[in-house]
């Protein structure tokens, strides 16, 4: 018997943001490999499956990734439905390609099931369109994070070239992100919002400017968080400062 491996997007966290297909595959799974970031309530939906935690919150090493690849291939030998659950969408900063390549090389049938990526969930939480008419006609998904031996890529140019940007895995290096973008010519007054735990009841946001980003990032975030940047967030800053004035008045 040769099983199929499903790379399934778990969405940003709220279980009801799963696709119907993801929910069905979880219910039918024989074994589930899940990332630390995936909400335990979603993992529990795989009622009859063996559940295996893999991967770390961040800074996954390539050796750990090779081990995960191997475990997926091995699991397909004696499980009919293998689910690999990944936060958000598997095809965006999810290391899906390494797993797809390993499965393809081993001749294991696989399928990818999309999920709602955290930037889209954060936009929904904020109630601010990434492409608000008259203000923004383009959006980018970037990360300054690169693995060992990888070049840092063109994330700065991508931010400069688009109206709105979602920066993934960036909060820990907020100071260097702020400096690098200002250095490259982005205005220090560009509106920025940090959104933590998008879609979840404990979601938190802080709005400010690119110049303030290092201070904003130091406000004790410990969940997964995105940095959103662009003129579409201008109103959130004034709302936030009005709120502060009211609180301190
Ligand atoms: N494939 C995932 C991204 C994985 S990289 C996706 O499509 O969303 C992990 C990064 O995603 C985190 O460092 C954080 O920047 C972001 N992230 C994941 N879940 C999040 C959430 N609920 N709220 C805010 N950011 C989140």
Boltz pocket constraint, residues with backbone or C-beta under 6 A from the ligand:
constraints:
  - pocket:
      binder: B
      contacts: [[A, 11], [A, 12], [A, 13], [A, 57], [A, 86], [A, 87], [A, 88], [A, 89], [A, 90], [A, 91], [A, 92], [A, 93], [A, 94], [A, 116], [A, 117], [A, 118], [A, 119], [A, 122], [A, 167], [A, 168], [A, 169], [A, 170], [A, 195], [A, 196], [A, 197], [A, 198], [A, 199], [A, 224], [A, 225], [A, 226], [A, 227]]
      max_distance: 6.0
